[in-house]
Amino acid sequence: MRNLRVLALLAGLGWCCRAQAAVDCNMPEFEFVNDAYVCLSGTFKAQNNQIQDMEDKLKRPSEKIRNELAQVKKKLARETGDTPKASAARKKLEKWADELRRRVDEADRDAREKRNFIGQIKNEGRECRTEKCMKEVYAKTLAGLIGFSRQPACTLPQIADECEVYVYNTPPQAKKSMAPLLSEKLYTYREKVRINRPDKCVYLFLASGYPQVWDILTTEGTDLRGIYVGGDLPQLVRGYPEGTEVRVHYRGELLKGAENCLRSSIDLDKRQENNFLDRLKIAPERRIYVSDGKIGDNAPLDTYRYRAENAAGATAAAVLPPREDGWKKLVADGKVRKVTSADIERFKKNGVINLDNGKFVWRRSDYDEFFRYEDDILRNGYILLDDVEKLPAGDPHVFVFVGAGQRQPENLALDATFGDTVSKVGMFSRSFLMLPAEREDLPEPADCNRPEGIVQKVLCTDASLRQKNLRLRELLEQRRDEMPEMINAYQVYTLFHLNDCRTGACAEKVLDDAVSWLENRKYLEQTETARPSLCRLKDIKPDCEVYAYSAYQTGNEMKGVYISEENETFNAKVKINQPGKCVILFLSAYEPVVWDIYATPATDLQAVVAGGHEEQMLRGMNPKVQTKVRDGNHRAAGDDVCLGSYYGKDEIVEAVRNLNLGVKNVRLLDKPVIGEEVDDKFYEYNPQVIDGEFVMPEIAPANTGLEQLTKEGKLRKAGKDDIAKIKAAGYSFLTGVSLKGDRNPFEYGALRMYVLLKEFVRLPRGLAGSNGIVLMVPKDMRVPDNNDGHNDFYRVDLPASEFWADK
């Protein structure tokens, strides 16, 4: 294929490599759809050539220094004499070589920063789905390269020896600021800095990993000479005295040709390793680190002065606020609206497709299971009314419903972790594709006589993809009458993903999968007639009393006994004393539970059904009693599904009524006791009668498994000393559920943080939700092979021996 194929365009090793903003239009093939489109468009190709020229110019300073260093090394090699003159010449050359090496290191560091920024912008361009978006990205790229070419070195003044130097890295518990809003990525935070140093010369260095507003308050006589602010995201400083020199820089400032000064947060615990302060020749012993925003002794609040007219740095941005504030803005702008009860009924009628599964799943009977959570959807669900470029950042816990033919927002959060680990289709889904009611409202495959959008235009220029697209059009029409409802849904699903493809490999796979699915009539494998849930119990007497009991947590853990490899197993005792009466009992639990059934001999116990989110077991009943055990893995087990999930106290009665057993008078139990409770000796209980299976996991699940690994000396709960060591040495995100490691691993202290002390193969299963952990892995240790739950792994720049107790 000429335009599209997976190729490694980005080596990321330096300016000399392919980690650059410009697209090489001489490449025989392209990985990314938008790269191919750049080279097809005359306008974008011209801008791309301009960017290429500017990038080439940025390489020259570093290359010039390297060439000069190479010449100095050659001269040094020739200076072999032992005369005083030769020795002096050699020392002079060695000194100059050291200086050139320093300049090379500085140039390389500068190049890495610039390359990273340009790479981020290039990735933004590859996410674009419209020409308008691409134009904005190219304009930003050009502005950034112009800024690089004009960027002066940092010109901070020399700080007099008598001046005090304070460094403050804002804590994560800073207050949220509703105004001004500086970034769409995270909430903007506000921190006050009070300075009471009368008759003292003071310099203040501030840094934050968050969008930050710094409010400066000083007492009379405090000589605040300079404030230098840096951050990973936009920063604003306000309220400082007249005459104070203020420099505000952050990573994005590179794009504006700002001085190459402080641009990122200073790690408070890397006090001896701060390169920026070292370059300013501020000795470590002069740096006074602040932890609470207070400098100097406490003074009466009315003696501090705040000058509201003085401000420097970022200005309020016209951006989409994060989280719920962003959703409110989208609603106000008419881009989205809240889901209503009428919408849910429409979804049930027309259908929705779960986008989180990673594959096309058409199971209409799943709707009842999913829409049991109607209250959550009404509270946190939004329908996209128009194409939305971005959704509010930092808020994946909403239900998003996208219309057929709409463009997928760039940051639509598909909950892949839940989709991969939870067997219940739709149970934890967050993103759904709404299906249209009418055939004419379906999106159509590309018409290469009139292609629309970037993907279609690129697709139609490639002979192979164009042919596959044509075959897809033919098959959709040929097969539609066989199963119109499902094939219409598949058409919407396929074209939604095709139009969202970033790479040619993606487009090729989507088309190949669709053609194969239709040619081989795979839709017949997913045939499922909508029907109510059924539960087959034999010879049920119409006069039987029907009881239901639900327990989210039973609280009685069975140590060393398991019926699930995912979680600890719990035990519940059920007592039934209804002499001369027919009884049917339905039990439901979220956790794995062994239900011990105790019944008096005169009780006619006909059937016991247990269902839950995880495995269940029935034990102790008379062998003649009918039993059914179901969990989340049995939801598609033919007609005999019974209670294929966990039903809460407010749900289980209705769930039993819907099982088509002909029972309506279902009595809800507050505790697992039917009739008058008597002494255990009056009940029959046979522990050898069991419906369910015990398992023997290699390692105990969830928290019990963590305790086991801790006792074996393989893990340790991180303490204060561990955290201090980790922060001082440095750490980096490896893998996990946090998007690109954006979560601060120390945000909640060491509540669920562990240090790996000895290598082992697998973590316990069931470390999901609130059981998830943060695992700190020393640099000489191998990461466990699995991450079945919701855990984050970080690499620590220390050997494991640094954490051993007997070190």
ABEGO torsion letter per residue (X at the ends): XAABBBBBABAGAEAABABBABBBAABABBABAAAAAAAABAAAAAAAAAAAAAAAAAAAAAAAAAAAAAAAAAAAAABABABAAAAAAAAAAAAAAAAAAAAAAAAAAAAAAAAAAAAAAAAAAAABABAAAAAAAAAAAAAAAAAAAABBBBABBBBBAABBBBBBBBBAABBBBAOBBABAABBBBBBBBBBBBBGBBBBBBBBBABBBBBBBBBBBGBBBABBBBBBABBBBBBGBBBGBBBBBBBAAAAAAGBBBBBABBBBAABAAABAAAAAAGBBAAABBBBAAGBBEBBBBAAABBBBAABBBEBBBBBBBBBEAAAAAAAAAAGABBBBBAAAAAAAAAAEBBBAAAGBBBBBAAAAAAAAAAAAAAAAABBBBABBBABBBBGBAABBBBBBBGBBBBAABBBBAAAAAABABBGAABABBBBBBABAAABBBBBBAABBBEAAAAAAAABAAAAAAAAAAAAAAAAAAAABAAAAAAAAAAAAAAAAABABAAAAAAAAAAAAAAAAAGAAAAABBBBBBBBBBBBGBBAABBBBBBBBABAGBBBBGBBABAABBBBBBBBBBBBBGBBBBBBBBBABBBBBBBBBBAABBBABBBBBBABBBBBBGBBAABBBBBBBAAAAABEABAEBABBBBAAAAAAAAAAAGAGBABBBBBABBBBEBBBBAAABBBBAABBBEBBBBBABBBEAAAAAAAAAAGABBBBBAAAAAAAAAAEBBBABEABBGGABBAAAAEAAABBBBABBBABBBBGBBEAABBBBBBBAABBBBABBABBBBBBBBBBBAAAABAAX
